[in-house]
C-alpha cells in the first residue's frame, strides 16, 4: 500500500473492530497493523478483511491476514507432484540426471536436498513415500526460510549466506 491508502486502510480496520469482539484499536495498534501489512495492496487487504469478517469469530490479527496469503503457496504434495512430473519428462527423454529442473527454483532446491531428480527417478516405488516425506520436510523449511529472507533481508540473511549466494565461501 502507499501512504495515500492509509485512511482507507484505517477505515476498514476500524469497521472490522466495530463488528468483532475483542477489536480494540489504539493509534499505536493501527500503526502496527500498517507496518505489518504495508506490502499488501489495498484491494488485497479489503478482500482479505471481507473474508475474515465472515469467517472468524473474533477480531483477526495481521497473522490471520498472512495465513490467507500463505494459502496461495504450493503445498508440499503439490510441489512433489511437479517434481515427479519433471522426473518423468527426464526419463522419457532418456536424460535421468541429478541436475534436472522443473522450472521452480524452490522445488529444484528441495529436490537437490534429497539427492536430485535422478534419485527420484531411480527410487523403488515402495520407497517413494519415504523420499516424498524427506522432500516435504526440505520444501516446507525452504518455503519458511525464503519467506523470512524476502521480508527481512537485512537481518535474516547472514554474511555467510550472502557470500555463498555470490559464489564465494
Secondary structure, 3 states (H helix, E strand, C coil): CCHHHHHHHHHHHHHHHHHCECCCCCHHHHHHHHHHHCCCCHHHHHHHHHHHHHHCCECCCHHHHHHHHHCCCCCHHHHHHHHHHHHHHHHHCCCCCCCCCCCCHHHHHHHHHCCCHHHHHCCCHHHHHHHHHHHHHHHHHHHHHHHHHHHCHHHHCCHHHHHHHCCCC
